[in-house]
Amino acid sequence: MQRRQIISSFAAAAVVTPLSLLPLAALAAYPEKPVVLVVPFPPGGPADGYGRAFAQALSLQLKQPVVVENRSGVGGALGIQSVARSAPDGYTLGLAGGGATVFLPLLMEKDKHLFDTFKDLTLLSKVVSTPNILIAGPHVTARTVQELVLQAKAKPGKLTIASAGAGTSTHILAELFKQRAGVYMLHVPYRGAAPAMQDLMGGQVDVFFVETPAALPLIKAGKVKALFTTDSKRATWLPDVPSAVEVGLPDVVAEGAYGLVAPAGLSDAIMRELVPAIDAALKSPELVARFDQFSGVSSPTTSAMYTAYLRNEYARWLPVIQKSNIRLE
C-alpha cells in the first residue's frame, strides 16, 4: 500500500509540473512553421522589394519559409496594426516605415492612433535605409537647388511641390525643406508617389521628394532632374548629384528607413533564436547586394538602437510638424 501511495504521489507531481521546469527538448522549438512578414505597401514598390529580399535571407537563417503578405493602407499603418494585434509567438513580423511608426502618431490625435509604436510593438532592428531625392520636372528651368530657391523667393507660391499624400513622409520633408530654405511653395498632395511622379513629368507640378529607388530609372533616362539628395554625403548610385550639405541645407537630411517589428511581448526564448537570425541575414553579402540593387543600404541594429532611433525621429520631426500646423483627422 505504501509503495502504491509513493508512485501515485510522483504521478500527481508530474501532472502539475510547470512548463518552465520541463526539459527544453519537451518544448516546441522556434521556429517550427513558416513565418509571415507583413509588408504594409502594395507589391512592386521599393518597400516590397526590400521586404522580399529580406524574407529570403531570413528564411535561410531560420530554416523555415518567410512568406511576404502585402497589407497596404493608411500610409503603412494598417499592416503594422495587424502585426501589433497578432499573437506574440514570433510567427508574424512587419516591415515598418517611418510614416507608420513616427509621422502618423505625431499627426493624429492620440485617441485615433491605430497602435502605440513603443507599447504595442517589439522593435527588433532597423533593416534598410535609402536617401530621398528632390527631383524636378523637365519643364522646370532651375538647374540647381540654389536656382530653385531664388525662383521661389522671387514669386512666392508660384512653384508647386508634390507629396505622396497629406501627412506622408514626403509631405513632412517638403515642409522641412521650405522652412530651412525660407521659401513658400504650394503643396499639392497626391494619393501615392506614382500619380505624383506622372504629374511631375507631365508638367502639372514642379518638384517632389521621392525615395531613391523610385526615381533612379527616371533620372538616368533624363525624364526628371535630380537637384539634391537628402543625405550628408553623395549617394553611390548618383555620384553626380550633390548632397544636402553641399547645397547649403545640412538640416534637410532624411532617409527612407524601414525596420523590423513584431507584436509586443515576445518571449526571451523566441528572441534568442530570432535576433541572431535577423542580424546574420542583414549582414549576409547576398542581401547587402540585393539591397544595393534597390538603392538601399542594409542597416542592422540592436533593438535598443532601433528604439533610440525612432525616439530621436519623434523629437526631430515634432517641431517641424508643429511649425507647419499639419494635423490629420
C-alpha positions in Angstrom: 0.0 0.0 0.0 2.8 2.4 0.9 4.6 1.7 -2.4 1.4 2.5 -4.4 1.0 5.8 -2.5 4.5 6.8 -3.3 4.0 6.0 -7.0 0.7 8.0 -7.0 2.5 11.0 -5.4 5.1 11.0 -8.2 2.4 10.8 -10.9 0.5 13.7 -9.4 3.6 15.8 -9.2 4.3 15.1 -12.9 0.9 16.3 -13.9 1.3 19.8 -12.3 4.9 20.4 -13.2 5.1 23.9 -14.8 6.3 24.1 -18.5 9.2 26.2 -17.3 10.6 23.2 -15.3 10.3 20.7 -18.2 13.4 19.9 -20.3 13.9 22.1 -23.3 13.5 19.1 -25.6 9.9 18.7 -24.3 9.0 22.2 -25.6 8.3 23.1 -29.2 11.4 24.8 -30.8 11.1 28.1 -32.6 10.5 28.3 -35.5 8.6 25.1 -36.3 6.5 26.5 -39.1 6.6 29.4 -41.7 6.9 33.0 -40.6 4.8 35.8 -42.1 6.4 39.1 -43.0 3.8 41.8 -43.4 4.9 44.5 -45.9 2.3 47.3 -45.4 2.6 48.6 -49.0 1.4 47.3 -52.4 3.5 44.8 -54.4 6.1 46.3 -56.8 7.3 49.3 -54.8 10.6 49.8 -53.0 9.3 48.5 -49.7 8.0 45.3 -51.3 11.4 44.8 -53.0 13.2 45.3 -49.7 10.8 43.0 -47.9 11.0 40.1 -50.3 14.8 40.3 -50.4 14.9 40.3 -46.6 12.4 37.5 -46.3 14.5 35.2 -48.5 17.6 36.0 -46.4 15.9 35.5 -43.1 14.3 32.2 -44.2 17.8 30.8 -44.8 18.8 31.7 -41.3 15.6 30.4 -39.6 15.5 27.3 -41.9 11.8 28.0 -42.4 9.9 29.8 -45.2 9.3 33.5 -44.6 6.2 34.5 -46.5 5.5 38.1 -47.6 2.0 39.4 -47.2 1.2 42.8 -48.6 -1.4 44.6 -46.4 -1.5 48.3 -47.5 -3.4 51.3 -46.3 -3.2 54.5 -44.2 0.5 55.1 -45.1 1.5 51.7 -44.0 -0.2 51.8 -40.6 -2.9 49.3 -41.3 -0.4 46.5 -42.0 1.6 47.3 -38.9 -1.6 47.5 -36.8 -2.3 43.9 -37.9 1.2 42.9 -36.6 0.5 44.6 -33.3 -2.7 42.7 -32.9 -1.1 39.3 -33.7 0.0 36.7 -31.2 3.5 37.4 -29.8 4.7 34.0 -31.0 7.4 35.1 -33.5 5.4 34.0 -36.5 4.2 37.5 -37.5 6.7 40.2 -38.3 6.3 43.5 -40.0 8.5 45.8 -42.2 7.6 49.2 -40.8 8.4 52.6 -42.4 8.7 55.9 -40.6 5.3 57.0 -41.9 3.5 54.4 -39.7 5.8 54.4 -36.7 6.7 58.2 -36.5 4.7 60.6 -38.6 1.2 59.3 -38.3 1.4 59.2 -34.4 2.6 62.8 -34.5 -0.1 64.0 -36.9 -3.1 62.3 -35.3 -4.9 62.8 -32.1 -3.9 60.1 -29.6 -7.4 58.6 -29.4 -7.2 57.9 -33.2 -3.8 56.1 -33.2 -4.0 52.7 -34.7 -1.3 51.4 -32.4 1.4 52.7 -30.0 4.9 52.3 -31.5 6.6 51.8 -28.2 4.0 49.9 -26.3 2.3 47.6 -28.9 5.3 46.5 -30.8 8.6 44.8 -30.2 11.2 46.9 -32.1 13.7 44.4 -33.4 16.1 46.1 -35.8 16.5 48.7 -38.4 16.6 46.9 -41.7 17.4 49.2 -44.7 17.7 52.8 -45.5 17.9 55.0 -48.6 18.2 58.7 -49.2 15.4 60.8 -50.7 16.0 63.0 -53.7 14.4 66.3 -54.6 13.5 65.9 -58.3 12.2 68.5 -60.7 10.0 68.0 -63.8 11.6 68.6 -67.3 9.7 71.9 -67.6 11.4 73.4 -64.6 14.0 75.9 -65.7 16.1 75.8 -62.4 19.1 73.5 -62.9 20.2 73.6 -59.3 18.5 73.9 -55.8 20.0 77.3 -55.4 18.3 78.5 -58.6 15.0 76.9 -57.5 15.2 78.7 -54.2 15.8 82.0 -55.9 12.8 81.5 -58.2 10.6 80.5 -55.2 11.6 83.6 -53.3 11.0 85.8 -56.3 7.5 84.6 -56.8 6.2 83.0 -53.6 3.5 80.3 -54.2 4.1 80.0 -57.9 6.2 76.9 -57.7 4.5 73.7 -56.6 5.8 70.8 -54.5 4.1 67.5 -54.6 3.8 64.8 -52.0 2.5 61.2 -51.9 -0.3 62.4 -49.6 -1.1 64.8 -46.7 0.9 63.7 -43.7 3.2 61.3 -45.5 7.0 61.5 -45.1 7.3 63.2 -48.4 4.9 65.9 -47.2 6.8 66.5 -43.9 10.1 66.5 -45.8 8.7 69.1 -48.1 7.7 71.3 -45.2 11.2 70.9 -43.7 12.8 72.0 -47.0 10.5 75.1 -47.2 11.3 76.0 -43.6 15.1 75.7 -44.0 15.2 77.3 -47.4 13.0 80.1 -46.4 10.5 79.7 -49.3 6.8 79.3 -49.8 5.8 76.7 -52.4 2.3 75.4 -52.9 1.9 71.9 -51.5 0.0 69.5 -53.8 -0.9 66.2 -52.2 -1.5 63.0 -54.2 -2.7 59.6 -53.4 0.6 57.9 -53.6 4.0 58.5 -55.2 3.1 57.1 -58.7 0.5 59.7 -59.6 2.7 62.5 -58.2 5.6 61.3 -60.5 3.3 61.2 -63.5 2.1 64.8 -63.0 5.7 65.9 -62.3 6.8 64.5 -65.7 3.7 66.0 -67.3 4.4 69.5 -66.0 1.4 69.7 -63.6 3.7 70.0 -60.5 7.2 71.3 -60.3 9.2 69.3 -57.7 8.8 66.3 -55.5 10.8 64.5 -52.8 11.0 60.7 -53.5 12.9 57.7 -52.3 15.9 56.9 -54.5 14.7 53.5 -55.9 11.5 55.1 -57.4 13.4 58.0 -59.0 16.7 56.4 -60.2 15.5 54.9 -63.5 13.7 58.2 -64.4 16.8 60.3 -63.6 19.0 58.1 -65.7 16.6 58.2 -68.6 16.6 62.0 -68.4 12.8 62.2 -67.7 13.3 64.2 -64.4 16.1 66.3 -62.9 17.8 65.4 -59.6 18.6 68.5 -57.6 20.0 67.0 -54.4 19.9 64.0 -52.1 18.7 64.3 -48.5 21.9 62.9 -47.1 25.1 64.3 -45.6 27.1 62.8 -48.5 26.6 61.9 -52.1 24.7 58.7 -52.9 26.8 56.0 -54.6 24.0 55.4 -57.1 24.1 59.1 -58.1 27.6 60.3 -57.8 26.9 63.5 -59.8 24.1 64.7 -57.6 25.0 66.9 -54.7 24.1 66.2 -51.1 22.1 68.3 -48.7 25.3 69.5 -47.1 26.8 70.6 -50.4 23.8 72.7 -51.4 23.8 74.5 -48.1 20.8 72.7 -46.5 22.6 70.5 -43.9 19.4 70.1 -41.8 17.4 68.7 -44.7 18.7 65.2 -44.2 16.2 62.5 -44.1 16.2 58.8 -45.1 13.6 56.4 -46.2 14.1 53.8 -43.5 12.4 50.5 -42.7 12.7 48.5 -39.6 11.5 45.1 -38.4 8.8 44.9 -35.8 6.8 42.2 -34.0 3.9 42.2 -31.5 4.8 43.3 -28.0 5.6 40.5 -25.6 7.9 38.2 -27.5 9.4 35.7 -25.1 13.1 35.6 -24.3 13.3 32.1 -25.9 12.0 33.4 -29.2 14.2 36.5 -29.1 17.3 34.2 -28.6 16.5 32.5 -31.8 15.1 35.4 -33.8 17.6 38.2 -33.1 20.8 36.4 -34.2 19.0 35.2 -37.4 17.9 38.8 -38.2 21.5 40.1 -37.7 23.0 37.3 -39.8 20.5 37.9 -42.6 21.2 41.6 -42.7 24.9 41.1 -42.8 24.9 38.4 -45.4 26.7 39.6 -48.6 23.8 38.3 -50.7 21.3 40.6 -49.0 23.7 43.6 -49.0 24.0 43.2 -52.7 20.2 42.8 -53.2 19.5 45.9 -51.2 22.1 47.8 -53.3 20.1 46.8 -56.4 17.2 48.7 -54.9 19.4 51.7 -53.9 19.2 50.6 -50.3 21.8 50.1 -47.5 21.5 47.2 -45.1 21.3 48.7 -41.6 21.3 46.1 -38.9 21.0 47.4 -35.3 20.1 46.2 -31.9 16.6 46.5 -30.6 17.8 49.3 -28.2 19.4 51.2 -31.1 16.3 50.9 -33.3 14.2 52.2 -30.4 16.5 55.1 -29.8 16.5 55.9 -33.5 12.7 56.1 -33.5 12.5 58.2 -30.4 15.1 60.6 -31.9 12.9 60.8 -35.1 9.9 61.8 -32.9 11.9 64.6 -31.2 13.3 65.8 -34.5 10.1 66.0 -36.6 7.7 67.2 -33.9 8.8 70.9 -34.2 8.6 70.7 -38.0 5.1 69.4 -37.8 4.1 72.0 -35.2 5.5 74.9 -37.2 3.7 73.8 -40.3 0.5 73.3 -38.3 -0.2 69.9 -40.0 -2.9 67.7 -38.5 -4.8 64.7 -39.8 -8.4 63.9 -38.8 
